[in-house]
Amino acid sequence: MAKLLLKLQRYFRRKPVRFFTLLALYLAAGSLVFLHSGFSGEPTVPGSPRSPAAAEGPGLPYLGVMQLSRGFKAAATMPAGARRHVPWFKSTSKEPSERGKSRDNGGPRSRAIRGRSGREKEEDRARYIGCYEDNTRQRTLRGMSFFDYKKMTVFRCQDNCAERGYLYAGLEFGAECYCGHKIQASNASESECNMECKGERSNTCGGINRLSIYRLELAQESARRYGSAIFRGCFRRPENVSIALPASQLMLNMSVDKCVDFCTEKEFPLAALAGTTCRCSFPSTLFPLHEREDEQLCAHKCAAEEFESCGSDEFLLVYQTQVQDNRCMDRRFLPSRAKQLVALASFPGAGNTWARHLIELATGFYTGSYYFDGSLYNKGFKGERDHWRSGRTICIKTHESGQKEIESFDSAILLIRNPYKALMAEFNRKYGGHIGFAAHAHWKGK
């Protein structure tokens, strides 16, 4: 066998033209087989249950405003398109015959539709509703967004949006995913959504300033979220409402998103809807959120959104915004110069930075450092920039062990850790940063 291969090698060395000719014929044959398999898929029949045309027809359920029921007894009578936490009913509208006739089963759009139809059958969690315009200044879907220019897929975008409780997921430019509760733009031609997904070439992920939008089927527990805000429940109005909920604004066109946006801008973690008044606050002893009321008591329709509840003067509907409650995390420098310099001393890798973090949260005062580490300063250790003798920090990190350096401090906190673990931690820090790890190659040296 080896002799035969050697003879072939010598033959093609003398006749390179024949070799390349045979190679070209082989590749051409493979391409023909591939193209044949691509064209032999099952054609899509307009108006059939599997056809996306049925989801694009004029009979599509209402797509405008996000429609959330917060405990209405009349929820059972709501239109199918208006309920977020129940399965969507299939649209029975049929596509005009002209569009069905003009469809080319061999074109890139038809292949994308076949892939999209297969995805719907496989996951049964989203329905494609069309191609829409988008604008970088005024987004069509204004919730969460994320990009992945290497591995974006339709399912990944849908999954991320559904996990956060959004009603719609849209893909743009082959790699961008946008989530939202409302579609705030007009339709575009399907031919303008013509870019393949970066992570799956068989599906379309929008185009340039064009969104391929899917309507999601959400689980009931996901529906308890309102985008980035989390539904906390219905609560009785506290006695000292102006003190318990210090920020408020009258909103005649009240809706959940308007109140949540208002409290987010005011940097409060709680948004409470009280009829036509939006109130904001921090959790406190005056408004602890411990005793929930029946949600039916808060089931008063919003003025601007027919299928949302906005509470009343006596019973408030409360949401938690994206704002973090940092009242126990605020840190500052000492109000007056410290009389003693306290060292936080350790061998590198013993957990000095972690100890500094705990001390700062426990005391509310910054810790300092014998060194200056810009990466730690950027991560919130603002005492890092101060000179270690400034006296404005509660203690000073140091790894120095000389007598002169030791005698520079009046007292010390000494951290001791298992030497092996400390050495490993310091090695990881040296090559991977304070919270990283050394790469595999770094462990192969002497």
N, C-alpha and C positions, 0 to 999 in steps of 0.2 A: 504493500500500500504506500509506504514511504517512497519507494522508487518511482511509482506512478505519479505521485504528487510532485516529486523533484523534476520529472520529465515535463509535466505540465507547466511548472514554473519556468523552466528553461525555454519552452516553446513560446510562452507569452512574453518573455523578455525579448525574444527575437522578433515577435509579431505583436507589438503593443496595440496596433490599430484594431486587430481582431478582438483583443481582450476587451477594449473599451466598447466595441460594437456589441459584443455579447452582454456586457454589463448594462448597456442602455436598453437592449431588448428585454432583459430581465426586469428592469425597473418599470418599463412601459407596460409589461404584462401585469405586474403587480398593481399599477395604478388603475388599469382597466377593471380588474377584479374589485378594487376598492370602490370605484365609481358605480359599478353595477350594484353592489350591495347598498350603496346610498340611495339609488333611485328605485330600489325594489320594495320600499316601505309601504305600509298600508295607507292608501289615500284617505284624506279627511273628507267626510261627507257633510256639507253645510247643514246645520240644524240638528245633527245627531247629538246624542247625549255626550259623546266624547269630544265633540268639536268645540274649540274655543270660540267659534263664531256664535255659539249660543250664549256665551257670556259677554259678547260684545254688542249684542243686538239692542234695539231700542227699549226692550222690556226689562232692562237691568234694574234691580231695586235701587232705591234712593241712595245717592252716594255723597250727599253734601256734608251735613254737619255730623260730628260725632254724636252718636245716640246712646246714652247710658241710662239705664233704669236703676234708680237707687231705692228699690223696694216698693214700687207702685203696685197696688193690688190689681190695677188694670193692665199690668204688663202683658198678660196673656192675650190681650186684644191688640197689641202693637203690631205694626207691619213687620213682616219677616226681615226686611232690610234694616229695621231700626233696632234690632236687639243684638247686643254684642256677645252675650254669653250663652247663646243657643246656636245649634248648627244652622248654617245658612241653607235656605231652600234653593234648589237648582232653578236657574232661569229657563223658561220654556220658549222664550222668544226665538224666532228663526231669523237668520241672516238673509238679506235680499239676495235674490238669485244672481243679480249682476256680479256681486262680489264673489259668489261661489264660482261663477263661470270664469272670472278673470284670474283665479288662483292657479299658480303653476306649481304642481307637486314636486318639481325638481329644483326650484329656486331656493336660495338661502332662507327666505322668510318662511316657506312651507316647512323646511327642515326644522327651523326654530319652533314653529307651531306644533309639529309632531313631538319635539322634545318637551315642549311646555305641556302638551296634553298628557304625555307619559308621566310627567312630574305630578300633575294633578291627580292622576289615577293612583300613583304610588303613595303620595303623602296625604291627599284628601284634606289638606289644611289651608289651602289658599286658592283663590280664583283670579285669573288674569282678567283685568277689566279694561286695559287699553294703554295706548301711548299718550303721554301728556307733556305739555310744555313745562319748562323749568327755567328759573332765573336765579343767578347767583346772589342778586340783591334781595329778592323776595321769593323764598323757596316755596315750592308747591306743597311739600310735606315738611312741616316745621318742627318735628320732634327730634329724636336722637338721630345721629348719622355716624357712619364709619366707612373707611376706605380700605381696600386691599387690592393693590395693583398686580398681584400675582395669583391669588387663589380665590377670588370672589366667585360665588355661585348663587343661583337663585334661592336655593333652599337655605343657604347660610344667612342670607339677608332676611328671608322670611322668619327664620328661627329666632334671630336676634330681635326683630321687631315684635314678634308674638310673645317672646319671653318677657318683654317690658310692657306688655299690655296694649300695644298700639293696634289700630284698626287697619292700617294700610302699610304696605312695604313697597318701596320703589327703587329700581336700579337704574343707574345712569353711567354713561361713559365706560361701560364694561367692567367697572371696578368700584363704583360708589353706591352705597346703600343708604336710603333715607326712610325714616319712619314718621308716621303722623296719624292724627285722628280725622283730619279733614283734607280733602283735595282742593287746593286753592288756586286752580289754574284751569285752562280749557284744554280740550282734546287736541292732539296733533295727529298727523297722518301716520299710519302704521309703518310706512316705509321709512320714516325718520328715526324710528327705533331700530337701528340696523347694526349695532355693535355687539359682537360676541362677548360672553362673559369670560373674564380672564382665567377662571378656574374650570370652566366647562364650555368647550367650543360649540356644543350642540344647542345651547340656549342663548337667547338674546337678553342683554342687560342694558336696555335703553340706547341712547345715542348722545350726540353733542347737545347739551341743554334739553335733553328729552328723557323722560322717565317711563320705564315699563312698570306699571303699578299693579300690585296684587292686593286683593282684599282678603284679610286673614280670618280664619276661624279660631277664636280664642277659647281657651279653657276658662271655666268660671273663676278659678283662683286668680288667673291673670287679669280678669276683668275688674278685680278689686283695685287695680292700679289705674291711674289716669296719666299715661305717659310716664314722666319721671316722678310724678306725685303719687303718694300711696294713700289710699282711703283708710282713715282711722276709725270712722264710725259716727254715730249720732250721739250728741251730748247735750245735757241740759245747760242752759245759759247760767254762767256763774253769777253770784250775787254782785260782786264789784266788777262788773264787766269792763268798765273803762280802765281799771287797773290790771285785771287779768289779761285783757286783750287790748294793749295800749294803742295799736295802730288800726285805723278803720277808714273806710271810704264808702260813700253811698254810690251804688251802681244800679241805675234803673234798668239797664240791659244786662243784668247779672248772668254769668255763666261760670262754670267751674274753672275753665282755663283763665278767664279774666281775673278771678279772685286769686288763683294760684300764682299767676304772673305778677299781680300787684304785691303779694306778700314776699315773693322771691326778690323783687326789686328792692323792697324794704329790708331785705336780709333777715326774715323771720322764718323759722322752720315749720310753723303751723299756719294754715289758712283755714278760717272758719266762715262758712256761708250762713248768713242770718237773713234770709229773704232777699231784700234789696241792699243789704249792707254786708260788706266784706271786712272781716276783722282778722288781725294777725297777732301772733304772740309766740313766746317761748313756753314750753311746758313748765308749770310752777305749782306750788301748793294751792294756789287759787284756781288753777285749771289743770289738774293732774292727769286727766284722761283715763281714770281708773274705772269709772262707773258708766258703762255704755247704756244708752236707751234703745228702745225698739226703733228700728229704722223707719217704720211707718210714721212715726212722729215727725220725721224730717222730710217726708215725701211730699214736698210742695214744689211744684214745677218752677223752673227758672224762667225769667221773663224772656231771655234771649234764646233759650234752648228748650224745645218742647219735651225732649226725652231725658232731661237731666233734673236732678233734685237740687234745690238750693236752700233747704232748711227754712227756719222761720225765726221770729224774734225770740221765742222761748226755747227752741231746740236747734242747735247748731250742727251743721254737717262739716266735719273736720277732715282736712287732708294734710299730709306731711309733705312739704316741699323739698327741693334738692338742697336747700341751705342747711349746712351742718350747725348743730348747736355747739358752739365753741366757747361757751361761757366758762367751762372748766378747763379749757385748753389755752386760754390767753396767758401769754408770758410777757414779762417786762424786766427791765433792769432794776436793781435795788434802788429804792428811793433815796438813800444816802450812802456815802462811801463806807464800805465794810472796814471795821477796825482790825480784823484778822483775815489773813489769806489762808484759805483751806484748800489743800491739794486733794484731788481725786486721782490717786496714784495706782498704777498697775503695770504689769508687763504687757506689751502689745498683744492684742487678741484675747485679753481677759474679760472683755465686755464693758469697756469704759464708755463707749458711745451709747450703748443701751442703758447703762446706769445713769448717764447724763439725761437721757430722754425721760426716764422715770423720775429723777429728781426735779426736773423742770415742770413736769405735769403735777407732781405732788406739792410743790412749793409755789409755782407760778412765777419763779424767777429764772433768768437765763444763767447757764453755766458758762465758764470761760475755758480757755485753752492756752497751754504754754506754747503751742504752735498755731499756725493759721492754715486751716484746711478749707479751701474755697468750696469744695463739693458739699461739705457739712453746712457751711454758711447758707448755700443755696437751698438746702433742704430744711432750713428753719432754725438752725443753731446760730442765732444772731449774735450771741456772745463770743462767737469764734473770732470776730473781727477786732474786738476790744483788746488792748494790751493786757497781758495777764495781771499786771499790777494796778489796773485801773480801779479796782475795788467795787466795780459795779455788778459783779457776778457772784453767785452764791458759793461756788467752788471752781477750781481750775484743774482741767485735765492735764496730766503729765505722765510721761514714761521715763523721765530722767531718774538716775539712781546715784549720781555723784553726791558727795558730802555737801558741796557748795549749793547745789540745786535743792537738796533736802532742807538745808538750813534756811532757804529763802522763804519757806512757809512756816506759819505758826502752828498749824495742825494738819492732819491728813485723814482721808478715808482711803483705806488700802483694800484693793480688790485682789483676791487670790482665786485662781482657777486651776483646774487640772492642767499641768504643763503641756501634755500632749495635745489637748483640745485647744489650748491657747496658741500653740505653734501652728496647728492646722488652720485656725481662724485667721491668724496673721498672714499665712501663705495665701489663703483665698482672698484676703483683703488686698494684698500686694498686687495680685494679677486680675482680680475681678471687682475691686471696689468694696465699699463698706457693706453692701448687701448682695454682692455677687460671689461667683465661684471661679476658681482657676480652671482654665480649659484643660482637657485631657492631655494635650501635648506638654503642658507645663510640669506634669508629674514625671516626665521621662528623662529629666536631666540627672546629673550626678548627685 
